[in-house]
Structures are given as structure tokens and as C-alpha cells.
Amino acid sequence: MADAIVLAVIVILAAMAVAFLVKEKKKRGKCLGCPFAGTCSKKNADSSCNHS
């Protein structure tokens, strides 16, 4: 029974992490880790960031 509870907690945490990443990806655009991701043009398909 304890194993099932631990497994359920792990599954819930993983689902919450995935949901957070999906939400941030929709909100910020392509670059999740870039502090300028919210201001970059979504039309720019270039993989490089112009902010240094």
C-alpha cells in the first residue's frame, strides 16, 4: 500500500511539472530559459537568440 502512495505522489509531481512546462511554453514562446523570451518576436523562426 505504501508503494502505491509513493508511486501516486511521483506521478502527480511529474504531471504537475509537465503541465507547468506546457503552460510556460504557450505563454513565453520558443525559449523557456531565456529572460527575454516574453519580448522576442514569435514570428522569428531563427534558433539563435539576438540578446547577449
PDB file with SEQRES, HELIX, SHEET and CRYST1 records, atoms N, CA, C and O in Angstrom:
SEQRES   1 A   52  MET ALA ASP ALA ILE VAL LEU ALA VAL ILE VAL ILE LEU          
SEQRES   2 A   52  ALA ALA MET ALA VAL ALA PHE LEU VAL LYS GLU LYS LYS          
SEQRES   3 A   52  LYS ARG GLY LYS CYS LEU GLY CYS PRO PHE ALA GLY THR          
SEQRES   4 A   52  CYS SER LYS LYS ASN ALA ASP SER SER CYS ASN HIS SER          
HELIX    1 AA1 ALA A    2  ARG A   28  1                                  27    
CRYST1    1.000    1.000    1.000  90.00  90.00  90.00 P 1           1          
ATOM      1  N   MET A   1       0.815  -1.187   0.000  1.00  0.00           N  
ATOM      2  CA  MET A   1       0.000   0.000   0.000  1.00  0.00           C  
ATOM      3  C   MET A   1       0.868   1.264   0.000  1.00  0.00           C  
ATOM      4  O   MET A   1       0.555   2.235  -0.689  1.00  0.00           O  
ATOM      5  N   ALA A   2       1.941   1.247   0.763  1.00  0.00           N  
ATOM      6  CA  ALA A   2       2.820   2.407   0.821  1.00  0.00           C  
ATOM      7  C   ALA A   2       3.481   2.650  -0.530  1.00  0.00           C  
ATOM      8  O   ALA A   2       3.705   3.796  -0.919  1.00  0.00           O  
ATOM      9  N   ASP A   3       3.795   1.569  -1.246  1.00  0.00           N  
ATOM     10  CA  ASP A   3       4.398   1.719  -2.568  1.00  0.00           C  
ATOM     11  C   ASP A   3       3.446   2.413  -3.528  1.00  0.00           C  
ATOM     12  O   ASP A   3       3.874   3.223  -4.350  1.00  0.00           O  
ATOM     13  N   ALA A   4       2.170   2.105  -3.433  1.00  0.00           N  
ATOM     14  CA  ALA A   4       1.173   2.735  -4.305  1.00  0.00           C  
ATOM     15  C   ALA A   4       1.059   4.227  -4.004  1.00  0.00           C  
ATOM     16  O   ALA A   4       0.895   5.029  -4.924  1.00  0.00           O  
ATOM     17  N   ILE A   5       1.143   4.604  -2.749  1.00  0.00           N  
ATOM     18  CA  ILE A   5       1.057   6.013  -2.375  1.00  0.00           C  
ATOM     19  C   ILE A   5       2.278   6.768  -2.894  1.00  0.00           C  
ATOM     20  O   ILE A   5       2.148   7.868  -3.432  1.00  0.00           O  
ATOM     21  N   VAL A   6       3.451   6.184  -2.734  1.00  0.00           N  
ATOM     22  CA  VAL A   6       4.678   6.815  -3.226  1.00  0.00           C  
ATOM     23  C   VAL A   6       4.621   6.953  -4.738  1.00  0.00           C  
ATOM     24  O   VAL A   6       4.976   8.003  -5.274  1.00  0.00           O  
ATOM     25  N   LEU A   7       4.186   5.926  -5.425  1.00  0.00           N  
ATOM     26  CA  LEU A   7       4.060   5.966  -6.876  1.00  0.00           C  
ATOM     27  C   LEU A   7       3.059   7.042  -7.305  1.00  0.00           C  
ATOM     28  O   LEU A   7       3.311   7.767  -8.267  1.00  0.00           O  
ATOM     29  N   ALA A   8       1.940   7.151  -6.611  1.00  0.00           N  
ATOM     30  CA  ALA A   8       0.937   8.163  -6.933  1.00  0.00           C  
ATOM     31  C   ALA A   8       1.497   9.567  -6.745  1.00  0.00           C  
ATOM     32  O   ALA A   8       1.227  10.452  -7.556  1.00  0.00           O  
ATOM     33  N   VAL A   9       2.267   9.780  -5.696  1.00  0.00           N  
ATOM     34  CA  VAL A   9       2.871  11.096  -5.452  1.00  0.00           C  
ATOM     35  C   VAL A   9       3.859  11.433  -6.568  1.00  0.00           C  
ATOM     36  O   VAL A   9       3.886  12.567  -7.046  1.00  0.00           O  
ATOM     37  N   ILE A  10       4.659  10.475  -6.980  1.00  0.00           N  
ATOM     38  CA  ILE A  10       5.628  10.698  -8.053  1.00  0.00           C  
ATOM     39  C   ILE A  10       4.914  11.014  -9.366  1.00  0.00           C  
ATOM     40  O   ILE A  10       5.333  11.912 -10.096  1.00  0.00           O  
ATOM     41  N   VAL A  11       3.856  10.295  -9.666  1.00  0.00           N  
ATOM     42  CA  VAL A  11       3.096  10.538 -10.898  1.00  0.00           C  
ATOM     43  C   VAL A  11       2.458  11.926 -10.865  1.00  0.00           C  
ATOM     44  O   VAL A  11       2.462  12.631 -11.874  1.00  0.00           O  
ATOM     45  N   ILE A  12       1.914  12.324  -9.722  1.00  0.00           N  
ATOM     46  CA  ILE A  12       1.301  13.644  -9.598  1.00  0.00           C  
ATOM     47  C   ILE A  12       2.339  14.743  -9.780  1.00  0.00           C  
ATOM     48  O   ILE A  12       2.080  15.728 -10.472  1.00  0.00           O  
ATOM     49  N   LEU A  13       3.510  14.588  -9.171  1.00  0.00           N  
ATOM     50  CA  LEU A  13       4.563  15.590  -9.321  1.00  0.00           C  
ATOM     51  C   LEU A  13       5.046  15.688 -10.769  1.00  0.00           C  
ATOM     52  O   LEU A  13       5.290  16.786 -11.267  1.00  0.00           O  
ATOM     53  N   ALA A  14       5.181  14.564 -11.433  1.00  0.00           N  
ATOM     54  CA  ALA A  14       5.601  14.573 -12.832  1.00  0.00           C  
ATOM     55  C   ALA A  14       4.549  15.251 -13.709  1.00  0.00           C  
ATOM     56  O   ALA A  14       4.895  16.012 -14.613  1.00  0.00           O  
ATOM     57  N   ALA A  15       3.286  14.985 -13.455  1.00  0.00           N  
ATOM     58  CA  ALA A  15       2.205  15.613 -14.224  1.00  0.00           C  
ATOM     59  C   ALA A  15       2.179  17.123 -13.992  1.00  0.00           C  
ATOM     60  O   ALA A  15       1.936  17.891 -14.923  1.00  0.00           O  
ATOM     61  N   MET A  16       2.426  17.545 -12.763  1.00  0.00           N  
ATOM     62  CA  MET A  16       2.462  18.979 -12.468  1.00  0.00           C  
ATOM     63  C   MET A  16       3.635  19.655 -13.180  1.00  0.00           C  
ATOM     64  O   MET A  16       3.499  20.780 -13.660  1.00  0.00           O  
ATOM     65  N   ALA A  17       4.767  18.989 -13.251  1.00  0.00           N  
ATOM     66  CA  ALA A  17       5.932  19.546 -13.941  1.00  0.00           C  
ATOM     67  C   ALA A  17       5.666  19.685 -15.439  1.00  0.00           C  
ATOM     68  O   ALA A  17       6.012  20.699 -16.045  1.00  0.00           O  
ATOM     69  N   VAL A  18       5.055  18.671 -16.026  1.00  0.00           N  
ATOM     70  CA  VAL A  18       4.733  18.724 -17.452  1.00  0.00           C  
ATOM     71  C   VAL A  18       3.713  19.830 -17.718  1.00  0.00           C  
ATOM     72  O   VAL A  18       3.850  20.572 -18.691  1.00  0.00           O  
ATOM     73  N   ALA A  19       2.701  19.950 -16.874  1.00  0.00           N  
ATOM     74  CA  ALA A  19       1.694  20.994 -17.048  1.00  0.00           C  
ATOM     75  C   ALA A  19       2.321  22.380 -16.953  1.00  0.00           C  
ATOM     76  O   ALA A  19       1.965  23.275 -17.719  1.00  0.00           O  
ATOM     77  N   PHE A  20       3.249  22.560 -16.021  1.00  0.00           N  
ATOM     78  CA  PHE A  20       3.946  23.843 -15.885  1.00  0.00           C  
ATOM     79  C   PHE A  20       4.733  24.170 -17.147  1.00  0.00           C  
ATOM     80  O   PHE A  20       4.678  25.297 -17.638  1.00  0.00           O  
ATOM     81  N   LEU A  21       5.467  23.191 -17.675  1.00  0.00           N  
ATOM     82  CA  LEU A  21       6.258  23.425 -18.880  1.00  0.00           C  
ATOM     83  C   LEU A  21       5.380  23.757 -20.078  1.00  0.00           C  
ATOM     84  O   LEU A  21       5.724  24.638 -20.866  1.00  0.00           O  
ATOM     85  N   VAL A  22       4.271  23.080 -20.228  1.00  0.00           N  
ATOM     86  CA  VAL A  22       3.348  23.352 -21.336  1.00  0.00           C  
ATOM     87  C   VAL A  22       2.779  24.757 -21.203  1.00  0.00           C  
ATOM     88  O   VAL A  22       2.696  25.485 -22.192  1.00  0.00           O  
ATOM     89  N   LYS A  23       2.387  25.147 -19.994  1.00  0.00           N  
ATOM     90  CA  LYS A  23       1.820  26.472 -19.759  1.00  0.00           C  
ATOM     91  C   LYS A  23       2.848  27.561 -20.052  1.00  0.00           C  
ATOM     92  O   LYS A  23       2.522  28.557 -20.699  1.00  0.00           O  
ATOM     93  N   GLU A  24       4.072  27.387 -19.589  1.00  0.00           N  
ATOM     94  CA  GLU A  24       5.118  28.375 -19.827  1.00  0.00           C  
ATOM     95  C   GLU A  24       5.481  28.444 -21.307  1.00  0.00           C  
ATOM     96  O   GLU A  24       5.760  29.526 -21.824  1.00  0.00           O  
ATOM     97  N   LYS A  25       5.481  27.319 -21.982  1.00  0.00           N  
ATOM     98  CA  LYS A  25       5.791  27.293 -23.413  1.00  0.00           C  
ATOM     99  C   LYS A  25       4.759  28.100 -24.188  1.00  0.00           C  
ATOM    100  O   LYS A  25       5.114  28.830 -25.114  1.00  0.00           O  
ATOM    101  N   LYS A  26       3.494  27.980 -23.825  1.00  0.00           N  
ATOM    102  CA  LYS A  26       2.443  28.744 -24.500  1.00  0.00           C  
ATOM    103  C   LYS A  26       2.547  30.227 -24.175  1.00  0.00           C  
ATOM    104  O   LYS A  26       2.281  31.072 -25.030  1.00  0.00           O  
ATOM    105  N   LYS A  27       2.931  30.545 -22.946  1.00  0.00           N  
ATOM    106  CA  LYS A  27       2.973  31.937 -22.507  1.00  0.00           C  
ATOM    107  C   LYS A  27       4.199  32.664 -23.056  1.00  0.00           C  
ATOM    108  O   LYS A  27       4.079  33.800 -23.517  1.00  0.00           O  
ATOM    109  N   ARG A  28       5.362  32.043 -23.018  1.00  0.00           N  
ATOM    110  CA  ARG A  28       6.607  32.715 -23.360  1.00  0.00           C  
ATOM    111  C   ARG A  28       7.078  32.487 -24.786  1.00  0.00           C  
ATOM    112  O   ARG A  28       7.880  33.275 -25.287  1.00  0.00           O  
ATOM    113  N   GLY A  29       6.630  31.477 -25.437  1.00  0.00           N  
ATOM    114  CA  GLY A  29       7.105  31.212 -26.786  1.00  0.00           C  
ATOM    115  C   GLY A  29       8.142  30.113 -26.828  1.00  0.00           C  
ATOM    116  O   GLY A  29       8.048  29.121 -26.104  1.00  0.00           O  
ATOM    117  N   LYS A  30       9.128  30.297 -27.678  1.00  0.00           N  
ATOM    118  CA  LYS A  30      10.053  29.217 -28.001  1.00  0.00           C  
ATOM    119  C   LYS A  30      11.118  28.971 -26.936  1.00  0.00           C  
ATOM    120  O   LYS A  30      11.456  27.818 -26.669  1.00  0.00           O  
ATOM    121  N   CYS A  31      11.645  30.002 -26.335  1.00  0.00           N  
ATOM    122  CA  CYS A  31      12.793  29.869 -25.430  1.00  0.00           C  
ATOM    123  C   CYS A  31      12.347  29.960 -23.975  1.00  0.00           C  
ATOM    124  O   CYS A  31      12.138  31.062 -23.468  1.00  0.00           O  
ATOM    125  N   LEU A  32      12.200  28.848 -23.306  1.00  0.00           N  
ATOM    126  CA  LEU A  32      11.738  28.865 -21.922  1.00  0.00           C  
ATOM    127  C   LEU A  32      12.770  29.427 -20.967  1.00  0.00           C  
ATOM    128  O   LEU A  32      12.402  30.099 -20.003  1.00  0.00           O  
ATOM    129  N   GLY A  33      14.029  29.181 -21.196  1.00  0.00           N  
ATOM    130  CA  GLY A  33      15.058  29.605 -20.268  1.00  0.00           C  
ATOM    131  C   GLY A  33      15.577  31.013 -20.496  1.00  0.00           C  
ATOM    132  O   GLY A  33      16.350  31.520 -19.683  1.00  0.00           O  
ATOM    133  N   CYS A  34      15.178  31.645 -21.566  1.00  0.00           N  
ATOM    134  CA  CYS A  34      15.685  32.971 -21.900  1.00  0.00           C  
ATOM    135  C   CYS A  34      14.900  34.039 -21.148  1.00  0.00           C  
ATOM    136  O   CYS A  34      13.670  34.029 -21.184  1.00  0.00           O  
ATOM    137  N   PRO A  35      15.582  34.964 -20.464  1.00  0.00           N  
ATOM    138  CA  PRO A  35      14.856  36.018 -19.756  1.00  0.00           C  
ATOM    139  C   PRO A  35      14.158  36.994 -20.700  1.00  0.00           C  
ATOM    140  O   PRO A  35      13.271  37.733 -20.275  1.00  0.00           O  
ATOM    141  N   PHE A  36      14.545  37.005 -21.966  1.00  0.00           N  
ATOM    142  CA  PHE A  36      13.925  37.882 -22.950  1.00  0.00           C  
ATOM    143  C   PHE A  36      12.861  37.153 -23.775  1.00  0.00           C  
ATOM    144  O   PHE A  36      12.375  37.704 -24.762  1.00  0.00           O  
ATOM    145  N   ALA A  37      12.495  35.942 -23.398  1.00  0.00           N  
ATOM    146  CA  ALA A  37      11.577  35.128 -24.194  1.00  0.00           C  
ATOM    147  C   ALA A  37      10.216  35.788 -24.357  1.00  0.00           C  
ATOM    148  O   ALA A  37       9.576  35.629 -25.396  1.00  0.00           O  
ATOM    149  N   GLY A  38       9.766  36.519 -23.356  1.00  0.00           N  
ATOM    150  CA  GLY A  38       8.469  37.182 -23.452  1.00  0.00           C  
ATOM    151  C   GLY A  38       8.456  38.344 -24.416  1.00  0.00           C  
ATOM    152  O   GLY A  38       7.385  38.744 -24.872  1.00  0.00           O  
ATOM    153  N   THR A  39       9.630  38.912 -24.748  1.00  0.00           N  
ATOM    154  CA  THR A  39       9.690  40.071 -25.623  1.00  0.00           C  
ATOM    155  C   THR A  39      10.148  39.730 -27.032  1.00  0.00           C  
ATOM    156  O   THR A  39      10.060  40.574 -27.924  1.00  0.00           O  
ATOM    157  N   CYS A  40      10.633  38.520 -27.254  1.00  0.00           N  
ATOM    158  CA  CYS A  40      11.082  38.129 -28.589  1.00  0.00           C  
ATOM    159  C   CYS A  40       9.887  37.955 -29.518  1.00  0.00           C  
ATOM    160  O   CYS A  40       8.784  37.629 -29.080  1.00  0.00           O  
ATOM    161  N   SER A  41      10.121  38.174 -30.777  1.00  0.00           N  
ATOM    162  CA  SER A  41       9.076  38.001 -31.769  1.00  0.00           C  
ATOM    163  C   SER A  41       8.818  36.515 -31.988  1.00  0.00           C  
ATOM    164  O   SER A  41       9.753  35.747 -32.216  1.00  0.00           O  
ATOM    165  N   LYS A  42       7.576  36.117 -31.920  1.00  0.00           N  
ATOM    166  CA  LYS A  42       7.228  34.715 -32.155  1.00  0.00           C  
ATOM    167  C   LYS A  42       7.339  34.369 -33.635  1.00  0.00           C  
ATOM    168  O   LYS A  42       7.408  33.194 -33.995  1.00  0.00           O  
ATOM    169  N   LYS A  43       7.356  35.379 -34.488  1.00  0.00           N  
ATOM    170  CA  LYS A  43       7.484  35.139 -35.920  1.00  0.00           C  
ATOM    171  C   LYS A  43       8.906  34.737 -36.296  1.00  0.00           C  
ATOM    172  O   LYS A  43       9.126  34.137 -37.348  1.00  0.00           O  
ATOM    173  N   ASN A  44       9.864  35.064 -35.444  1.00  0.00           N  
ATOM    174  CA  ASN A  44      11.260  34.759 -35.726  1.00  0.00           C  
ATOM    175  C   ASN A  44      11.501  33.274 -35.543  1.00  0.00           C  
ATOM    176  O   ASN A  44      11.471  32.777 -34.417  1.00  0.00           O  
ATOM    177  N   ALA A  45      11.737  32.569 -36.617  1.00  0.00           N  
ATOM    178  CA  ALA A  45      11.938  31.120 -36.565  1.00  0.00           C  
ATOM    179  C   ALA A  45      13.411  30.756 -36.367  1.00  0.00           C  
ATOM    180  O   ALA A  45      13.757  29.576 -36.302  1.00  0.00           O  
ATOM    181  N   ASP A  46      14.264  31.753 -36.273  1.00  0.00           N  
ATOM    182  CA  ASP A  46      15.693  31.507 -36.096  1.00  0.00           C  
ATOM    183  C   ASP A  46      15.932  30.885 -34.714  1.00  0.00           C  
ATOM    184  O   ASP A  46      15.305  31.291 -33.735  1.00  0.00           O  
ATOM    185  N   SER A  47      16.821  29.919 -34.636  1.00  0.00           N  
ATOM    186  CA  SER A  47      17.070  29.237 -33.379  1.00  0.00           C  
ATOM    187  C   SER A  47      18.019  30.000 -32.468  1.00  0.00           C  
ATOM    188  O   SER A  47      18.161  29.648 -31.297  1.00  0.00           O  
ATOM    189  N   SER A  48      18.667  31.033 -32.979  1.00  0.00           N  
ATOM    190  CA  SER A  48      19.606  31.786 -32.158  1.00  0.00           C  
ATOM    191  C   SER A  48      18.900  32.960 -31.494  1.00  0.00           C  
ATOM    192  O   SER A  48      17.932  33.506 -32.023  1.00  0.00           O  
ATOM    193  N   CYS A  49      19.399  33.331 -30.338  1.00  0.00           N  
ATOM    194  CA  CYS A  49      18.839  34.464 -29.605  1.00  0.00           C  
ATOM    195  C   CYS A  49      19.706  35.685 -29.892  1.00  0.00           C  
ATOM    196  O   CYS A  49      20.932  35.590 -29.832  1.00  0.00           O  
ATOM    197  N   ASN A  50      19.111  36.808 -30.196  1.00  0.00           N  
ATOM    198  CA  ASN A  50      19.861  38.012 -30.516  1.00  0.00           C  
ATOM    199  C   ASN A  50      20.241  38.814 -29.287  1.00  0.00           C  
ATOM    200  O   ASN A  50      20.943  39.818 -29.408  1.00  0.00           O  
ATOM    201  N   HIS A  51      19.801  38.406 -28.115  1.00  0.00           N  
ATOM    202  CA  HIS A  51      20.111  39.119 -26.882  1.00  0.00           C  
ATOM    203  C   HIS A  51      21.387  38.555 -26.279  1.00  0.00           C  
ATOM    204  O   HIS A  51      21.524  37.341 -26.130  1.00  0.00           O  
ATOM    205  N   SER A  52      22.313  39.425 -25.936  1.00  0.00           N  
ATOM    206  CA  SER A  52      23.562  38.958 -25.322  1.00  0.00           C  
ATOM    207  C   SER A  52      23.745  39.582 -23.971  1.00  0.00           C  
ATOM    208  O   SER A  52      24.738  39.314 -23.296  1.00  0.00           O  
TER     209      SER A  52                                                      
END                                                                             
